[in-house]
């Protein structure tokens, strides 16, 4: 900074010191070297010369000098060190003592250490404190309760008379809300507006006894001053004015149940029976808990709060909350104060929330939580000595997803609502039915153990009969046909089952029912759970093997040979899995599980990469085509085409020596996107074989749309050759049409020499089956039959 800027900063700092309301002085080596205007006022001088140059000790009371020296020494030598503000007796230039709040700060004056002293006059504050002490001493000796509260009605002071009146010490009362310590409900603003006085029923904290207090309220700057004195006027006289102004219905009841006092709000809420001279049993109230809380309060002398009652009014049924409390007064025989509040809106909202918690909003049936509660109630009702059992029917709508996908969710919801109504009609009177999610419903009922099978059959038929009629929906002229699969689980008295266990077992039975579509239902058996647990473990272990231990997985290869010569033409890559604990897991078990989950994409990627790497690294197989299966999920993966290209590039696999085998079912439905993908695959040079032809939805008439070079017939065609003469004719016809379209034919499942001769005779180009070789590791294929071609020739010519 420039000197001019330094001077400007110094000038601003000097002005701040001069304008400070606190007295400020700087002393160096014990001599005053600077004072501001406020310091002159403190010393009662007008000329700075009367202070500058004098020892700082001239302005400190002699009794304070030892403490002053101790504070300064304790500050240390660091710049900016300071003492805490402390009350010190100072003296002015005329020797008059004055209490001041003093803070000392270590500073620098003309580049040498010095001390800055800040003095704040607390004379007025001390006077106020003394006055407050005198007031407190006065309040301690008055007979009325004197209570000071802030604007939020928090108790700030509580005199001894208040302690005696309310049975609470000052330590227990200060800091609490006013109403909580007096037992009243004081509106201080209203009291002040009405002239500052009001009568209220208050309560002692130590014995819970009530008394009428005359209250005076005075507004202060920071709150209110409240003076309370007990009054001994007759109770009815004291309460009448107070209760008349309340909107809440209140009655005072004698020990014999007679109504002594009722405010206007009581007559409005409870009707003409709630008048003095009537009795509480005449009130048209129906208490939910049975006994009237008023009668109980009168009998036991204990308070009752928030008891629920109903009352019929011209406007309909209303719900009330009733509270009653015994009161004590020597001049009256009234013994209980009873109040009523209309909680109809709150009750209805609470009832709605309770209902929503256990019901499905779409169908109005029970939801999962409601069904579990109903199931628990049915199970708890089973008697150990009876022969009853609880049955749960887990019902699922077949192919409901197609309704949502084709007609929209609004129509789907309409179908669910209709089905729900029909199921409710098919549920026994003592049963329960609910929708627990999606298109899944659950019906719970109780059967007799001896006739349980027949009763289950009857209930199943009742459900199916209810669902069977076509369902008319709003946006479709033709009705929908709805079919269901049902799983059943039962529990008898003494069985250690929870409702969740039974629901789970019924769900497992439903899964079995979906697989066994010809059965009307499936009843749960223990092996069903074991099968499901094995399925779950197989899925988990397969995922783990693919992610962390692929050494468990091995590729076996099955030969595909020329039907005429038996020469090896291709190898189909087939995955085999040997688990360290489960042993050899058959493909028929783990492949369907992989297809039902996201794992089939990982499985396909593993087989493709591994098989391409192994075959491409074997020179003897350069003229042999590698066939790899591809699932629908892989084909619909947007990265599949890139995966094929990168795999061939990374492994050195010639795309012209690679063939993808795709089943008919994997291609249904054949949309434009899938057809374009197949054409891109062929553009890479990769062959496409239509696998299991004859079992899916496609036909020879659609074959022209598919860019396939090979058609592999289903095993069923070969199996039928020796049983049905027409099977040879059908197979021959397939070969002729395929050849006419330039497509080769592979016969799959050839197991005998007779079958091999027949498929060659009808013109099949290629053959595969146990007759030519079982799936084996690649090293065994290379050392055994069939014959591997030694002459070069592109696979497209095979």
Helices and strands as residue ranges (DSSP letters): H 3-19, E 23-28, E 31-35, H 37-43, G 48-50, G 56-59, G 62-64, H 65-75, E 86-91, E 97-109, E 112-121, H 123-139, E 145-150, E 155-158, H 160-166, H 170-173, H 178-182, H 188-193, E 197-203, E 210-220, E 223-230, H 235-244, E 249-254, E 259-262, H 264-270, G 280-282, E 286-287, H 293-300, E 304-313, E 316-326, E 334-342, H 344-357, H 368-380, E 388-397, H 400-407, H 409-425, E 432-437, E 440-448, H 452-468, E 484-492, H 499-515, E 522-523, H 526-548, G 550-552, E 553-562, E 568-579, E 583-585, H 587-596, H 599-616, G 619-621, E 625-629, H 632-635, H 640-651, G 655-657, E 658-663, G 665-667, H 672-683, E 687-693, G 700-705, E 710-713, H 715-719, H 725-740, E 744-748, H 753-761, E 766-768, H 778-783, G 795-797
